[in-house]
Amino acid sequence: IGSGNIVHNLRRLSRQSADSGFDWAVEFDARIKELIDKGDHQGVVDYHRLGPAARLSVPTNEHFLPLLYVLALKDDTDTVTYFNDRLLMGGVSMRSLLIGGDARSAAAERTAAPACEALGRRPGHCVGSPRSRSHRRPRSPSRSARRPTVSSFPRS
């Protein structure tokens, strides 16, 4: 499962566009989806060549790069299913994808998303969503438990 922000321009966010995207965001999100659907991963890697919509949609690449790691795992026989494929506040696309899984898992994720949001939780991090149990990381020890102390080093 790959989730993220294909379009991520926080400087251009608009509360007036809470449930929609600006034209450039819609264009770029659709273009990336088209490239993924065609299996043109090099076109996704070279997103910066897609013109002004790309520059506005990805002003910095830290939210876009995880998509490339997910696509690197796909082989020619894998299917791609999209979920959470909406634009928010004009300049954020939450499009996520499932590679090699079945459409039922993605449909379950789409169904869980509104309920999770109503609870103030992100989809996939909500009790009852398909990823809620398998996606959680175990809790790490407290910082003080991980911090070495003078007495933990061997004396010579």
C-alpha positions in Angstrom: 0.0 0.0 0.0 1.3 3.4 -0.9 -0.3 6.5 0.5 0.6 10.0 0.3 0.5 13.3 -1.3 1.0 13.3 -5.0 0.0 16.9 -4.9 1.3 18.7 -1.8 1.5 22.5 -1.9 0.6 23.9 1.5 1.4 27.4 0.5 -1.5 27.4 -1.9 -4.1 25.8 0.3 -7.6 27.4 0.4 -10.4 26.8 2.8 -12.8 27.8 0.1 -11.7 24.7 -1.8 -12.0 22.3 1.1 -13.3 19.3 -1.0 -11.8 20.1 -4.4 -8.5 20.9 -6.2 -7.2 23.7 -8.2 -7.0 23.1 -11.9 -3.2 22.5 -11.8 -3.6 20.1 -8.9 -6.4 18.1 -10.7 -4.3 18.1 -13.9 -1.1 16.8 -12.2 -2.9 14.2 -10.1 -4.6 12.9 -13.2 -1.4 12.9 -15.2 0.5 10.9 -12.6 -2.4 8.4 -12.4 -2.3 8.0 -16.2 1.4 7.4 -16.2 1.1 4.8 -13.4 -1.8 3.1 -15.3 0.3 2.9 -18.5 3.3 1.5 -16.5 5.4 4.5 -17.4 7.3 4.7 -14.2 10.1 6.7 -15.8 7.5 9.4 -16.6 6.6 9.5 -12.9 10.3 9.7 -12.0 10.6 12.6 -14.4 7.6 14.4 -13.0 9.4 17.7 -13.0 9.2 17.7 -16.9 5.4 17.8 -16.8 5.3 21.6 -16.8 3.8 24.3 -14.6 1.2 21.9 -13.0 4.1 19.7 -11.8 6.0 22.7 -10.3 2.9 23.9 -8.5 1.9 20.4 -7.3 5.4 19.4 -6.1 7.2 22.5 -4.9 9.4 20.2 -2.7 9.6 16.5 -3.3 9.6 14.9 0.2 6.0 13.9 0.0 6.2 12.7 -3.6 9.3 10.5 -3.4 7.6 7.7 -1.4 5.4 7.0 -4.5 8.6 6.1 -6.4 9.6 3.5 -3.8 6.1 1.9 -4.0 6.2 1.9 -7.8 9.6 0.2 -7.7 7.9 -2.8 -6.1 5.4 -3.3 -8.9 6.1 -5.8 -11.6 4.3 -6.1 -15.0 1.7 -8.6 -13.7 0.6 -6.5 -10.6 -2.6 -4.6 -10.7 -3.0 -1.1 -9.2 -6.1 -0.1 -7.3 -6.6 3.5 -6.1 -8.3 4.7 -3.0 -8.6 7.9 -1.1 -8.3 9.6 -4.5 -9.6 13.1 -3.7 -8.1 16.5 -3.6 -8.4 18.7 -0.6 -8.1 22.4 0.0 -7.0 23.1 -3.6 -3.5 21.9 -3.3 -3.3 18.5 -1.6 -4.0 15.1 -3.3 -4.4 12.2 -0.9 -4.4 9.6 -3.7 -3.2 6.2 -2.4 -2.7 3.0 -4.2 -2.6 -0.7 -3.6 -0.3 -2.7 -5.7 -0.9 -6.4 -6.3 -3.8 -6.6 -3.9 -7.4 -7.1 -4.6 -10.0 -4.4 -5.1 -12.0 -5.5 -2.1 -9.2 -4.3 0.3 -9.1 -0.9 -1.4 -12.9 -0.7 -1.3 -12.8 -1.5 2.4 -10.3 1.3 2.9 -12.5 3.8 1.0 -15.5 2.7 3.2 -13.5 3.2 6.4 -12.0 6.6 5.4 -15.1 8.7 6.1 -15.8 7.1 9.5 -12.1 7.5 10.5 -12.2 11.2 9.5 -15.4 11.7 11.5 -13.5 10.4 14.5 -10.7 12.8 13.8 -8.3 9.9 12.8 -6.5 9.4 9.6 -7.7 6.5 7.4 -5.6 3.4 8.1 -5.1 4.5 11.7 -8.6 3.9 12.8 -10.0 1.0 14.8 -11.9 -1.2 12.3 -10.1 -0.1 9.2 -8.3 -2.8 7.2 -4.8 -1.6 8.0 -5.4 -0.7 11.7 -4.0 -3.8 13.2 -1.3 -4.7 10.7 -0.1 -1.2 10.0 0.7 -0.2 13.6 4.2 -0.2 14.8 5.0 -1.6 18.2 5.6 1.0 20.8 9.2 1.8 21.4 10.7 2.1 24.9 10.6 5.5 26.4 13.5 7.8 25.5 15.0 7.5 29.0 15.1 3.7 28.7 17.0 4.0 25.4 19.4 6.7 26.5 22.8 5.2 27.5 24.0 6.1 30.9 27.6 6.3 32.3 27.0 3.0 34.2 26.0 1.2 31.0 29.5 1.5 29.5 32.0 -1.1 30.5 34.8 0.1 32.7 38.4 -0.7 31.7 
